[in-house]
């Protein structure tokens, strides 16, 4: 096994504090295949946590109550412990301001989840807007589930009722992402080598098929302003799409193996991609340059070794809401927390057979799913960001990152506001 230099070993001493665990229920004759927790997601407002327990079941849990249970009853909880059972909502008359637990039977293995909330001002792109089956209000919260049979099911989070069944993919729906602008535009990534764009305000009408991948599509993610979509897949593929024109912007080249996950930073200036080549790259997606490399194997593997079975496949990557940290999950039984301006992890946590990870909405907790359908939680690094980082984030709240470089300001100030290699 490869060893780290002394400076890395010192940093690996910092272990993340365990917040809690949710263990999937098991039966004596359960098959191990099909129990995997491929995906976990938090609602945009932080009200709900959703995770795939395996065997076609998705659990919807009020996040605040889940955290309270960890504090009251310790870190380990079964999926349905009698002592910590959450209230269930069984009718549409239930109060929406009191989140309730739901168990969703999706009918097939669940590979992907995504929450979407609507903004009434965002109109559908459909010309015929008078014949809609659903009229989504401002307080609407939806959950999309991508299945093994190629279907996508849309659920009302507050009632647990199935609203739509989207059928067009011919293979596994590997990932789902909603546009952050509240338009309820949903993009799905599939093993059928395509991405499909759906308009849920038009009753789930499929608007566009994005073609360009020559092999499986593993993941997709919107930029914060919803103007750019990143998709990643087999054969080292990292593609950027213009979501106004539904055309490809550019291909990002640098990985040496399948790329399986991607996520934009909260200000849209950076893009993180995770690959089976043992690396996480942080890109400037607007010029296609790699700004940072987070390696999971020391010394760094050659392209030939990185392109094969190297026991360090990176499975998942997630950007923290403060834009300062990136979390990664790899096959070496470790979860790592990285600062975007440091070469080595600032915190680590042990995890066997991890498959996915994501930060909570407020960034205080990282959730990670495993092959046995369980979910593990850790406290995230809490560090004071630099003045430079705060300024970079602040200016991108008022203008797109591509416009920052064109500001009529002194070059030194411009360098201060831009992410550099």
N, C-alpha and C positions, 0 to 999 in steps of 0.2 A: 504494500500500500504506500502510495506517495505521501511524503511528509511535508509539512509547511515550514518555512523559515522561522527563526525564533520570534520575529516580530508578529507573525500570524498566530503562533501558539499562545502568546501573551494575550492577544485579543480574543482568542477562542475561549478564554476563561470566563468571559462575561456570558452568562446563561440567561435566557429570557425566563421570566416568571410565568409559571403555568397559571392560567385563570380558571380553566375548567375543561371538562370533556363531556361529550354526549355520545353514548355508546348505542349502537344500533341493536335492536332486539334480534336474537338468534333462536332458531329452532334446532332440535337434535339432528334433523336430516336435511338442513339447508345446504344447498350447493354453494361452494365458495365462489364459483363463477356467477356473476350477476349481482353480487353484494357490493360492488365497488361504489364509492362515493366520488363520482367523477366531477362534481360541481357543487359549489356553495355560493350563495349570494346574499347581500344585504340590501334592503329596500333603500331608495334614495333618501328618504326622510329618517332612516334608522329605526323604523318601527318594527320591522320584521326581519327574521333570518330564515332562509330557505336552504335546504340541503337534500341531496338524494341519498336515501338510506339503502339503496339497492333493491332488487326485486320489484321494480317499477313504482316504488313508493317515494313521494316527496313530503317532507315534513315542513310545515310553516309554523314558526314559533315567534311569539312576541319577544323581541330582543331584550328589552328592559327587564321583563320578568325572568328571562333566562339568566341574565347577569345577577339578578337578585337571588335566584335559587342557588347559584354558585357560592354566593357570600353566606347564605343561610345554612346550606346543607353540604358544603365542601365542594371540591373540584370535580368529583366523579358523579355522573348522573346517567342512569339508563335513559333510553329514549322515551319511556312512558312510566317513570317511577310513580307509584301511588302517592308517595309523600309530597311530591313536587309537581303533581299534575296541574297543567294550566287549564284555564277555562276554555271550553269549546263553544263556538258560535254555530248554531244550527239553523238560523233563520235570517232572512234579509232584514228583519226588523231590529237585529242586534245593533248596538251602538258602535259606530265606526271609530269613535274616539277611544274605544276600549279594545285594543287588539286581542284577538283570540286565536288559539291554536287550531290548525287544520291538518288533517292527513289526506293527501291527494293520491288516489290510485290512478296512475297515468296509463296503465294498460300495456306498457313495455318498458324496457330498460331506459332510464333517463340519463342522457349524456350531458345535457346543458340546461342552464337556468338563467333567466334574466328578468329583473323587475322593470316595469315601465309605469310612469305616471303622466297624466295628461295635463296640458295647459290649454284651456278653452280658446285662447286667442290664436293658437296654432291651427290653421284650417287644413283640411285634407287636400292633397294634391289632385284628388279626383274631380273631374268636371261636373259630374252628376252628383250633387251633394244632398239631394232631397230624399233619396231612397236608402237611408241607412237603417240597418237593423238595430245598431247600438248607438246611443248618444252618450259619450263619455263626459262626465262632469269634472270639475276641478279637483275633487277629492278622490278621483278614481285611482286605484292602485291595481295593476295587473301583474301576473306572473306568467312568463312564457316558458314552456318545457319542451326541449328537443329530444326526440325519441330514437330508439334503435331502428324502428321501421321507416324512418324518414318523415314522420309526421311532427307537427308542432301544435301543442295544445295551449290555449290561452285561458287563464283562470282569473276569476275575481278574487283577490286576496282577502277581502273583508268577509265574503260569504263562503268561499271555498267552492263555488260553482264553476263548472266548465262553460266558457262562453263561445269559443271558436276552436275549430279543428282545421288546421292548415295543411293541405296535402299537395305537394308538388315534388319534393326531393325524392330521389330513388334510393338513397343510402342514408347511413347514420347522420343525424344532425349533431355535429360535433360541438358547435358553439352558437350562442345567440347574443345579440347586443341591441339595446334600444338607443335611439338618438337622444342625447341628454337634453335637447331643447324642448321636450314635452310634446313633440309632434306625434308620438306613438308610431314612428317609423321603426320597424324591426328589421334587422339583417340577420340572416342565418348562414352558417358555414357548414358544408357537408362533405362527406367522403365521395359524393358524386362529382367532385371537382368544381362545384359552382358555389356562388353566394347569391342569395335571393333577397330581394327587398320587398317588404310587406307594409301596407298602410292599414293599421288597425282602425283608424278613424273612417276608413272606407270598407268596414266589415272584413278586414283581412285580405283585401285584394292584393295580389302579387303585382308589383309595379315594374320590376326589372330583374333580369338575371345577369349577374356579373361573371363573365368568363375570362379566363386567362391562366388559371392554375392548370398545370399538366398532371397533377396528382391530388391526393387527399388535401382538403382544406381543414386545418386543425383549429384555427381560432380567428376572431375578428374583434375589432374595437374601434369605437368612434373617438374622434378628437373632441375636446370639451365644447367646442362651438358647433359640432355636428357637421362641419364642412368636409372633413376628411375621414375616410375609413381605412384602417390598416387590416390586411388579411395575411395570415401566415399558414404555411403548409409544408408538405413533404417536398423533397428535392431542393432544400435550402431556400424556399420561397418566402419573400417578404415583399408584399405589394401595397402601394398606396393608391387610393381611389378618390377622385373628385366626386362628392356626393350631390353636387348641383347638376353636373353634366353626366354622371354615371359613367365616367371614363377613367382609365388608369393614368395616374400622375407619373409614377416612377416605380422602379424596382430597386430595392436596397440589397446590395450584395456584400457578403462578408462571412456569413455562417458556413459551416462545413458539413452540416447534417440537417435532418428535418427540424423545422422551426415550429414549436407547438403552442406558444402562448405569446400574447402581446398586450401592452397597455400604454396609453398616453399619460403623461404627467398632468396634474390638475390645471396647469397653465397652458397646456398644449404645445409647449416648446420642445419637449423631449418625448421619445418613444422607447420603451423597454421591450426587448424580445428575448425569449428563452428558447434554447435549442438542445437537441440531443448531443451537440458537439461539446458539451460541458460548460458552455458559456452563456452569460447574459450580456447582451450589448445594450448600451444606452446611446441612442441616435439623436442627431438633429434631423428630424424627418423632412424639414423644409429644404435642406441642401443635400441630404443623403450621406452624411458623414457620421462615423462612429466616434462618439465623444468619450466613452468609458467602456471598459471591459471588466466584467466580474467573472473571474475564473473559478471553477469548482474542482480543479485538478492542478497540482503543482509537482513538477514543472508543467507548463502548458503543453498539451498533447500536439503531436504533428497532425496536419490535415487528414492523413490516412487513418490514424488512430481515432481522431475525433469523429470521423465519418462512420465508425463502426460501433460495436457493442463495447463501450468503455467503462461501464459500471458507474458513470457519473452523469447520466442523462438528467438534464434539468427539465422538470415536468411542468412547472408553473412559475409565473412572475406576477407581482402586483406592486403598483405605485401607492405610496401612502398619501392621504389627502393633503398633508402639508407640503408635498412635493420634495421632501428632503430625503426620504428613505425609499428603498426598494427591497421587497422580500422575495426570496427565491426558495424553491423546494426541489431537491434533487434525490437521485437514487442512492446516494451515500448515507441515507438515514439522517439527514440534517436539514433543518430550516435555517436560512441565513437572513440577517438584516444588514443591508448595506446603506451607507451614506453615498449620495450621488457624487460627492467630491473626495471619497476615500477609496483606496484600492482594496482594502481588506474588510471583512465583516466587522460590524460594531457589536453584534449580538448573535447568538446561535441558540438553537433548541433541538433536541433529539426527536426524531419521528420515523417510525418504521413504516415502509410501504405507503408513503405519501403520494397523492395524486393531484391535489389542487390546493390553492391558497388564495385568500383575499383579505384586505383590510376592512374593518368595520367602517361605517359611514363617518364616524368622528375620528377614526385613525387610532383609537386607543387599544384595539385588540386585533390580532391576526387570527383568522380561522383557517384550519387546514383539514382536508378530508383524506381518508385512507382507503385501502383496498377492502377492508372489512366493513365499510359503511359507516364508520365512526367519524366524529368531528372533534378536533382539539383546538384549544384557544390559548394564546399567549399574550402577555402584556407587551406592547411595542416600545421601542426606544423613545425616550422623551428627552430631546436635546434642544437647546436654544438655537434657532437658525441665525445665520449671520445676517448683517445688514444688507449685504449684497444679495443674498437669497430672497430676503423680504422685498427688496426693490425689484428684482426680476419678476417675482410673482405679481407684485402690485401693478406694474406697468402693463402686464399682459391681461389684466382684468378690464382694461379700457381700450386695448387695441390688439389685433392678432400679432403673433410673434414675427410673422414675415414682414410686418410694417415697422418693427422696432429698428431694424438695420437701416432703414431709410430716414430715420429722424435727423433733422438738421441740428445736431448737437456735437460737441467736441468728441474727437475719436476716443479719448481716454474714458469719457463717460459712456460712450457706446460700448466699449469693451467691458466696462463694469456691468452693463445691463444684459450682455449676451453670454450664453453658455459657450465656453471655450474648451478646446482640447487640452 
